[in-house]
Amino acid sequence: SEIESILRTHGDVAQAAILVKGNASNTKILAAYVVPKEFTPTESELKEFLSEKLTEYMVPKLFFFLKNLPLTDNGKL
């Protein structure tokens, strides 16, 4: 996705995936799953970085930092 592509251009991001999550009130929000490089960026740092390049509604509200993205044998998330 466009959001993932832009997020991967951040110097401290190795991999990224964006998913739409629903909450209890059935509101949809974007969640970013991030695999950092050597240093882990902060959530606010990534939000600011994305805000400079995307419209507000495209900036994820949740960020999760992982060691690896959970992929299937076929390489799918």
DSSP file with accessible surface (Angstrom, degrees, kcal/mol):
  #  RESIDUE AA STRUCTURE BP1 BP2  ACC     N-H-->O    O-->H-N    N-H-->O    O-->H-N    TCO  KAPPA ALPHA  PHI   PSI    X-CA   Y-CA   Z-CA
    1    1 A S     >        0   0   80      0, 0.0     4,-2.4     0, 0.0     5,-0.2   0.000 360.0 360.0 360.0 165.0    0.0    0.0    0.0
    2    2 A E  H  >  +     0   0  117      1,-0.2     4,-2.3     2,-0.2     5,-0.2   0.901 360.0  52.4 -61.7 -40.0    1.0    3.6   -0.3
    3    3 A I  H  > S+     0   0   15      1,-0.2     4,-2.7     2,-0.2    -1,-0.2   0.936 110.1  47.6 -64.6 -45.5    1.2    4.0    3.5
    4    4 A E  H  > S+     0   0   36      1,-0.2     4,-2.4     2,-0.2    -1,-0.2   0.922 110.8  52.3 -60.5 -44.7    3.5    1.0    3.8
    5    5 A S  H  X S+     0   0   62     -4,-2.4     4,-0.5     1,-0.2    -1,-0.2   0.918 112.8  43.8 -59.6 -44.6    5.7    2.2    1.0
    6    6 A I  H >< S+     0   0   29     -4,-2.3     3,-1.3     1,-0.2     4,-0.4   0.921 111.4  53.7 -68.4 -41.5    6.2    5.6    2.6
    7    7 A L  H >< S+     0   0    0     -4,-2.7     3,-1.6     1,-0.3    -2,-0.2   0.896 103.2  57.8 -60.8 -37.8    6.7    4.1    6.1
    8    8 A R  H 3< S+     0   0  106     -4,-2.4    -1,-0.3     1,-0.3    -2,-0.2   0.681  94.5  66.6 -67.9 -16.4    9.5    1.9    4.7
    9    9 A T  T << S+     0   0   95     -3,-1.3    -1,-0.3    -4,-0.5     2,-0.2   0.623  75.6 105.5 -80.4 -10.5   11.3    5.1    3.5
   10   10 A H  S X  S-     0   0   17     -3,-1.6     3,-1.9    -4,-0.4    36,-0.0  -0.493  81.0-125.7 -66.5 136.0   11.9    6.1    7.1
   11   11 A G  T 3  S+     0   0   53      1,-0.3    -1,-0.1    -2,-0.2    -3,-0.0   0.702 105.8  46.3 -60.0 -22.4   15.5    5.4    8.0
   12   12 A D  T 3  S+     0   0   45     25,-0.1    25,-2.3    26,-0.1     2,-0.5   0.308  92.8  92.8-104.7   9.5   14.8    3.3   11.0
   13   13 A V  E <   +A   36   0A   2     -3,-1.9     3,-0.1    23,-0.3    27,-0.0  -0.914  39.0 172.1-110.2 121.9   12.1    1.1    9.4
   14   14 A A  E    S+     0   0A  46     21,-2.8     2,-0.3    -2,-0.5    -1,-0.2   0.864  73.2   2.5 -88.5 -46.1   13.0   -2.2    7.8
   15   15 A Q  E     -A   35   0A  74     20,-1.7    20,-2.7    -8,-0.1    -1,-0.3  -0.975  64.2-175.5-140.5 155.5    9.5   -3.6    7.1
   16   16 A A  E     -A   34   0A   2     -2,-0.3     2,-0.3    18,-0.2    18,-0.2  -0.995   6.8-173.9-153.2 147.6    6.0   -2.4    7.6
   17   17 A A  E     -A   33   0A   3     16,-1.9    16,-3.2    -2,-0.3     2,-0.4  -0.992  12.1-151.9-139.9 142.3    2.4   -3.6    7.2
   18   18 A I  E     +A   32   0A  22     -2,-0.3     2,-0.3    14,-0.2    14,-0.2  -0.964  16.2 178.4-117.6 130.8   -0.8   -1.7    7.5
   19   19 A L  E     -A   31   0A  77     12,-2.4    12,-2.9    -2,-0.4     2,-0.5  -0.961  29.1-123.6-128.8 150.0   -4.1   -3.3    8.5
   20   20 A V  E     -A   30   0A  94     -2,-0.3     2,-0.4    10,-0.2    10,-0.2  -0.820  32.3-167.2 -91.6 125.6   -7.6   -1.9    9.1
   21   21 A K  E     -A   29   0A  87      8,-3.4     8,-2.9    -2,-0.5     2,-0.4  -0.902  10.7-144.8-114.2 144.8   -8.8   -2.8   12.6
   22   22 A G  E     -A   28   0A  51     -2,-0.4     6,-0.2     6,-0.2     2,-0.2  -0.836  15.0-156.0-104.0 145.9  -12.3   -2.5   14.0
   23   23 A N    >   -     0   0   73      4,-1.6     3,-2.3    -2,-0.4    -1,-0.0  -0.510  40.0 -81.2-111.1-174.1  -13.0   -1.5   17.6
   24   24 A A  T 3  S+     0   0  116      1,-0.3    -2,-0.0    -2,-0.2    -1,-0.0   0.811 129.2  51.5 -59.7 -31.8  -15.9   -2.1   19.9
   25   25 A S  T 3  S-     0   0   83      2,-0.1    -1,-0.3     1,-0.0     3,-0.1   0.275 118.6-111.0 -90.2  12.9  -17.9    0.8   18.5
   26   26 A N    <   +     0   0  126     -3,-2.3     2,-0.4     1,-0.2    -2,-0.1   0.713  68.7 147.9  66.0  23.3  -17.4   -0.6   15.0
   27   27 A T        -     0   0   71      1,-0.0    -4,-1.6     0, 0.0     2,-0.4  -0.741  44.0-132.5 -86.8 136.3  -15.1    2.3   14.0
   28   28 A K  E     +A   22   0A 136     -2,-0.4     2,-0.3    -6,-0.2    -6,-0.2  -0.758  29.4 174.8 -92.8 133.1  -12.3    1.4   11.6
   29   29 A I  E     -A   21   0A  44     -8,-2.9    -8,-3.4    -2,-0.4     2,-0.4  -0.954  30.3-113.5-133.3 156.2   -8.8    2.5   12.3
   30   30 A L  E     -A   20   0A  36     -2,-0.3    31,-1.9    29,-0.2    32,-1.6  -0.737  26.7-165.1 -90.9 137.4   -5.4    1.9   10.7
   31   31 A A  E     -Ab  19  62A   0    -12,-2.9   -12,-2.4    -2,-0.4     2,-0.5  -0.976   6.7-150.4-122.6 134.3   -2.8    0.0   12.6
   32   32 A A  E     -Ab  18  63A   0     30,-3.0    32,-2.9    -2,-0.4     2,-0.6  -0.902   2.1-160.3-106.3 128.8    0.9   -0.1   11.5
   33   33 A Y  E     -Ab  17  64A  41    -16,-3.2   -16,-1.9    -2,-0.5     2,-0.4  -0.957  20.8-169.8-107.1 118.5    3.0   -3.1   12.2
   34   34 A V  E     -Ab  16  65A   0     30,-3.2    32,-2.9    -2,-0.6   -18,-0.2  -0.928  23.8-162.3-121.6 131.5    6.7   -2.0   12.1
   35   35 A V  E     -A   15   0A  10    -20,-2.7   -21,-2.8    -2,-0.4   -20,-1.7  -0.953  28.3-147.6-105.6 110.7    9.9   -4.0   12.1
   36   36 A P  E     -A   13   0A  27      0, 0.0   -23,-0.3     0, 0.0     4,-0.2  -0.354   3.5-134.7 -77.4 161.4   12.6   -1.5   13.0
   37   37 A K  S    S-     0   0  121    -25,-2.3   -25,-0.1     2,-0.6   -23,-0.1   0.437  71.7 -40.0 -80.5-130.5   16.2   -1.6   11.8
   38   38 A E  S    S+     0   0  162      1,-0.1     2,-0.4   -25,-0.0   -26,-0.1   0.893 133.5  41.1 -68.5 -40.8   18.9   -1.0   14.4
   39   39 A F  S    S-     0   0  131      0, 0.0    -2,-0.6     0, 0.0    -1,-0.1  -0.887  81.2-130.4-112.2 141.1   17.1    1.7   16.3
   40   40 A T        -     0   0   88     -2,-0.4   -27,-0.1    -4,-0.2     2,-0.1  -0.788  23.2-141.5 -90.9 117.7   13.3    1.6   17.1
   41   41 A P        -     0   0    3      0, 0.0     2,-0.1     0, 0.0     3,-0.0  -0.359  23.2-107.1 -70.9 159.9   11.6    4.9   16.2
   42   42 A T     >  -     0   0   75      1,-0.1     4,-2.1    -2,-0.1     5,-0.2  -0.473  22.0-116.2 -83.5 160.5    9.0    6.3   18.5
   43   43 A E  H  > S+     0   0   77      1,-0.2     4,-2.6     2,-0.2     5,-0.2   0.920 117.5  50.0 -60.2 -44.0    5.3    6.2   17.6
   44   44 A S  H  > S+     0   0   84      1,-0.2     4,-2.4     2,-0.2    -1,-0.2   0.874 107.7  54.3 -66.0 -35.3    5.2   10.0   17.6
   45   45 A E  H  > S+     0   0   77      2,-0.2     4,-2.3     1,-0.2    -1,-0.2   0.930 111.5  44.6 -62.6 -43.8    8.2   10.2   15.4
   46   46 A L  H  X S+     0   0    0     -4,-2.1     4,-2.7     2,-0.2     5,-0.2   0.892 111.9  52.1 -69.8 -38.6    6.6    7.9   12.8
   47   47 A K  H  X S+     0   0   64     -4,-2.6     4,-2.4     2,-0.2    -2,-0.2   0.924 111.7  46.7 -62.2 -43.9    3.3    9.8   13.0
   48   48 A E  H  X S+     0   0  125     -4,-2.4     4,-1.3     2,-0.2    -2,-0.2   0.926 111.8  51.3 -63.8 -43.8    5.0   13.1   12.3
   49   49 A F  H  < S+     0   0   35     -4,-2.3     3,-0.4     1,-0.2     4,-0.4   0.933 114.5  42.5 -58.1 -47.7    7.0   11.5    9.5
   50   50 A L  H >X S+     0   0    0     -4,-2.7     4,-2.2     1,-0.2     3,-1.4   0.860 106.8  61.6 -69.7 -35.1    3.8   10.2    7.8
   51   51 A S  H 3< S+     0   0   70     -4,-2.4    -1,-0.2     1,-0.3    -2,-0.2   0.789  99.0  57.5 -62.3 -27.6    1.9   13.4    8.5
   52   52 A E  T 3< S+     0   0  129     -4,-1.3    -1,-0.3    -3,-0.4    -2,-0.2   0.697 119.7  28.9 -73.7 -18.5    4.4   15.3    6.3
   53   53 A K  T <4 S+     0   0  100     -3,-1.4     2,-0.3    -4,-0.4    -2,-0.2   0.565 118.7  46.2-119.0 -15.4    3.6   13.0    3.4
   54   54 A L  S  < S-     0   0   17     -4,-2.2     2,-0.1     2,-0.0    -1,-0.1  -0.886  83.5 -97.7-128.9 160.5    0.0   11.8    3.8
   55   55 A T    >   -     0   0   76     -2,-0.3     3,-1.8     1,-0.1     4,-0.5  -0.397  46.9-104.0 -72.2 157.6   -3.4   13.2    4.6
   56   56 A E  G >  S+     0   0  155      1,-0.3     3,-1.5     2,-0.2    -1,-0.1   0.847 117.8  57.0 -54.9 -42.3   -4.4   12.9    8.2
   57   57 A Y  G 3  S+     0   0  181      1,-0.3    -1,-0.3   -28,-0.0   -27,-0.1   0.710 103.3  56.7 -68.2 -14.6   -6.9   10.0    7.7
   58   58 A M  G <  S+     0   0   31     -3,-1.8    -1,-0.3     2,-0.1    -2,-0.2   0.533  83.1  97.4 -92.4  -6.0   -4.1    7.9    6.2
   59   59 A V  S <  S-     0   0    9     -3,-1.5   -29,-0.2    -4,-0.5   -12,-0.1  -0.722  83.3-115.9 -84.5 122.0   -1.8    8.2    9.2
   60   60 A P        -     0   0    0      0, 0.0   -29,-0.2     0, 0.0    -2,-0.1  -0.222  15.0-154.1 -57.9 145.6   -2.2    5.0   11.4
   61   61 A K  S    S+     0   0   96    -31,-1.9     2,-0.4     1,-0.1   -30,-0.2   0.705  79.5  47.7 -90.0 -26.6   -3.6    5.5   14.9
   62   62 A L  E     -b   31   0A  65    -32,-1.6   -30,-3.0     2,-0.0     2,-0.4  -0.941  64.5-167.4-118.9 142.5   -1.9    2.4   16.3
   63   63 A F  E     -b   32   0A  14     -2,-0.4     2,-0.4   -32,-0.2   -30,-0.2  -0.996   1.5-172.1-129.4 132.1    1.7    1.3   16.0
   64   64 A F  E     -b   33   0A  83    -32,-2.9   -30,-3.2    -2,-0.4     2,-0.5  -0.990  13.1-148.5-122.7 130.7    3.0   -2.1   16.9
   65   65 A F  E     +b   34   0A  73     -2,-0.4     2,-0.3   -32,-0.2   -30,-0.2  -0.877  22.8 176.7-104.6 126.6    6.7   -2.9   16.9
   66   66 A L        -     0   0   56    -32,-2.9     3,-0.1    -2,-0.5    -2,-0.0  -0.868  39.7-133.1-126.8 158.3    7.8   -6.4   16.1
   67   67 A K  S    S-     0   0  189      1,-0.3     2,-0.3    -2,-0.3    -1,-0.1   0.852  96.3  -0.9 -75.4 -36.3   11.0   -8.3   15.5
   68   68 A N  S    S-     0   0  123    -34,-0.1    -1,-0.3    -3,-0.1   -34,-0.1  -0.985  78.0-108.0-147.8 152.3    9.6   -9.9   12.3
   69   69 A L        -     0   0   21     -2,-0.3     2,-0.9    -3,-0.1   -53,-0.0  -0.662  42.3-113.3 -78.5 136.7    6.4   -9.7   10.4
   70   70 A P        +     0   0   92      0, 0.0     2,-0.3     0, 0.0    -1,-0.1  -0.609  47.8 178.7 -75.6 105.9    4.5  -13.0   10.8
   71   71 A L        -     0   0   89     -2,-0.9     6,-0.2     6,-0.2     2,-0.0  -0.836  25.3-125.8-111.1 150.1    4.5  -14.5    7.3
   72   72 A T    >   -     0   0   74      4,-3.0     3,-2.3    -2,-0.3    -1,-0.1  -0.261  43.2 -91.8 -77.3 176.4    3.1  -17.7    5.9
   73   73 A D  T 3  S+     0   0  171      1,-0.3    -1,-0.1     2,-0.1    -2,-0.0   0.786 130.0  56.8 -60.9 -25.7    5.3  -20.1    4.0
   74   74 A N  T 3  S-     0   0  140      2,-0.1    -1,-0.3     1,-0.0     3,-0.1   0.377 122.1-107.8 -85.7   1.7    4.2  -18.3    0.8
   75   75 A G  S <  S+     0   0   48     -3,-2.3     2,-0.3     1,-0.3    -2,-0.1   0.632  74.4 137.3  82.4  15.1    5.5  -15.0    2.2
   76   76 A K              0   0  145      1,-0.1    -4,-3.0     0, 0.0    -1,-0.3  -0.687 360.0 360.0 -96.5 149.8    2.1  -13.6    2.8
   77   77 A L              0   0   96     -2,-0.3    -6,-0.2    -6,-0.2    -1,-0.1  -0.421 360.0 360.0 -73.3 360.0    1.1  -11.6    6.0
